[in-house]
């Protein structure tokens, strides 16, 4: 088998395992908490802050910051060396 096929299979197996374990987690949670107001508050408490790490930690803001930071630092280096600034 090719290396690409082995790698794809490993990723597929890891994804499948993650999905199955997530389903087991939800089943245990449902058996433990039930379907009452406490369970609803618990779910809401975890769903409200979850979008922030996705926006900030998974690369969107990081990529934008690094790009603008690199552009600014390269302009500063050119300015210190006496090269006229360009856009």
LOSE-743794 format. One line per field, with one value per atom (N, C-alpha, C): residue in one letter; z, x, y. Coordinates in steps of 0.05 Angstrom, whole numbers, plus 5000, padded with zeros to 4 digits. Last residue first. Layout:
<atoms>
rest <- (A_...) .
z <- (Z_...) .
x <- (X_...) .
y <- (Y_...) .
</atoms>
This chain:
<atoms>
rest <- (X_X_X_X_X_X_X_X_X_X_X_X_X_X_X_X_X_X_X_X_X_X_X_X_X_X_X_X_X_X_X_X_X_X_X_X_X_X_X_X_X_X_X_X_X_X_X_X_X_X_X_X_X_X_X_X_X_X_X_X_X_X_X_X_X_X_X_X_X_X_X_X_X_X_X_X_X_X_X_X_X_X_X_X_X_X_X_X_X_X_X_X_X_X_X_X_X_X_X_X_X_X_X_X_X_X_X_X_X_X_X_X_X_X_X_X_X_X_X_X_X_X_X_X_X_X_X_X_X_X_X_X_X_X_X_X_X_X_X_X_X_X_X_X_X_X_X_X_X_X_X_X_X_X_X_X_X_X_X_X_X_X_X_X_X_X_X_X_X_X_X_X_X_X_X_X_X_X_X_X_X_X_X_X_X_X_X_X_X_X_X_X_X_X_X_X_X_X_X_X_X_X_X_X_X_X_X_X_X_X_X_X_X_X_X_X_X_X_X_X_X_X_X_X_X_X_X_X_X_X_X_X_X_X_X_X_X_X_X_X_X_X_X_X_X_X_X_X_X_X_X_X_X_X_X_X_X_X_X_X_X) .
z <- (5003_5013_5007_5028_5006_5018_5052_5057_5032_5033_5034_5037_5077_5052_5054_5124_5106_5079_5163_5144_5124_5188_5203_5185_5147_5156_5171_5144_5121_5129_5195_5188_5164_5189_5210_5203_5150_5144_5164_5177_5154_5146_5217_5225_5201_5186_5202_5209_5165_5147_5162_5212_5194_5175_5230_5246_5229_5191_5195_5211_5197_5171_5175_5250_5242_5215_5249_5265_5256_5214_5207_5223_5241_5215_5207_5289_5290_5263_5271_5282_5283_5252_5236_5246_5287_5265_5251_5331_5310_5285_5370_5373_5350_5356_5364_5363_5339_5325_5330_5377_5348_5332_5425_5418_5389_5417_5420_5414_5416_5391_5393_5473_5453_5427_5510_5505_5484_5502_5499_5494_5514_5486_5482_5569_5552_5523_5587_5598_5582_5560_5553_5563_5589_5560_5551_5640_5636_5607_5630_5639_5635_5617_5598_5605_5666_5642_5621_5697_5704_5680_5674_5673_5680_5643_5660_5657_5626_5608_5624_5651_5644_5625_5671_5675_5670_5658_5684_5690_5607_5628_5656_5580_5580_5602_5588_5598_5600_5561_5590_5602_5509_5521_5551_5501_5502_5514_5501_5521_5524_5456_5482_5504_5417_5421_5448_5424_5429_5433_5407_5435_5443_5353_5370_5399_5337_5335_5353_5346_5360_5359_5311_5339_5355_5262_5270_5300_5264_5263_5272_5263_5286_5287_5213_5238_5262_5180_5180_5205_5190_5197_5198_5171_5199_5207_5117_5133_5163_5101_5099_5117_5109_5125_5124_5071_5100_5117_5024_5032_5061_5024_5025_5034_5019_5044_5047_4988_4988_5015_5000_5000_5000) .
x <- (5090_5066_5067_5154_5136_5111_5204_5181_5164_5273_5247_5224_5322_5307_5281_5350_5350_5337_5345_5367_5369_5298_5323_5347_5262_5264_5291_5267_5275_5279_5247_5275_5284_5194_5212_5241_5175_5176_5195_5178_5195_5197_5140_5168_5186_5092_5101_5131_5090_5091_5101_5086_5110_5113_5036_5060_5085_5002_5005_5030_5011_5015_5019_4997_5024_5030_4942_4960_4989_4920_4918_4938_4932_4943_4942_4902_4931_4944_4850_4861_4892_4849_4839_4852_4868_4883_4874_4840_4844_4855_4832_4854_4859_4790_4816_4838_4746_4754_4782_4747_4747_4755_4744_4768_4770_4689_4713_4739_4649_4658_4683_4643_4657_4664_4613_4641_4655_4560_4564_4594_4561_4558_4564_4565_4587_4585_4517_4542_4566_4480_4483_4509_4487_4493_4497_4470_4497_4505_4417_4436_4465_4397_4396_4415_4404_4419_4419_4369_4397_4414_4319_4330_4360_4327_4314_4327_4338_4329_4314_4398_4370_4363_4450_4436_4406_4463_4470_4453_4446_4438_4442_4472_4443_4432_4526_4516_4486_4527_4532_4522_4517_4499_4502_4561_4535_4514_4602_4602_4574_4588_4587_4586_4598_4571_4568_4653_4636_4607_4670_4674_4657_4656_4643_4646_4690_4660_4646_4740_4732_4702_4739_4742_4733_4737_4715_4716_4787_4762_4738_4821_4822_4796_4808_4804_4804_4824_4796_4790_4879_4863_4833_4893_4898_4881_4879_4866_4869_4917_4888_4872_4964_4959_4929_4957_4961_4954_4955_4932_4934_5007_4983_4958_5040_5041_5016_5007_5022_5021_5017_5000_5018) .
y <- (6014_6001_5972_6035_6029_6015_6080_6062_6059_6078_6092_6072_6054_6048_6063_6058_6081_6076_6021_6018_6040_6034_6037_6035_6021_6049_6053_5965_5982_6011_5953_5946_5962_5970_5982_5977_5936_5965_5979_5888_5892_5921_5897_5894_5897_5900_5923_5921_5848_5871_5896_5818_5815_5839_5835_5839_5837_5817_5846_5852_5761_5774_5804_5752_5747_5761_5765_5780_5776_5727_5755_5772_5679_5684_5713_5688_5684_5690_5688_5713_5711_5634_5657_5683_5592_5602_5627_5576_5557_5569_5615_5595_5577_5649_5660_5639_5617_5641_5650_5577_5570_5594_5604_5590_5582_5625_5642_5627_5585_5598_5615_5569_5552_5566_5598_5606_5590_5572_5601_5607_5518_5526_5556_5511_5502_5511_5532_5542_5533_5499_5527_5539_5451_5452_5481_5469_5458_5459_5483_5503_5494_5432_5453_5476_5405_5396_5417_5434_5434_5425_5424_5451_5452_5358_5378_5405_5304_5325_5346_5273_5272_5295_5264_5289_5289_5209_5221_5246_5199_5181_5193_5240_5239_5221_5225_5251_5251_5177_5177_5203_5197_5178_5177_5231_5242_5223_5192_5213_5226_5162_5149_5170_5202_5192_5178_5207_5230_5222_5157_5165_5189_5161_5141_5148_5203_5206_5186_5181_5206_5209_5138_5133_5157_5166_5148_5143_5192_5208_5191_5149_5167_5184_5127_5111_5129_5168_5160_5144_5169_5193_5185_5119_5125_5149_5124_5104_5110_5163_5168_5149_5134_5159_5166_5094_5087_5111_5124_5108_5100_5146_5164_5148_5102_5117_5135_5046_5070_5085_4976_5000_5025) .
</atoms>
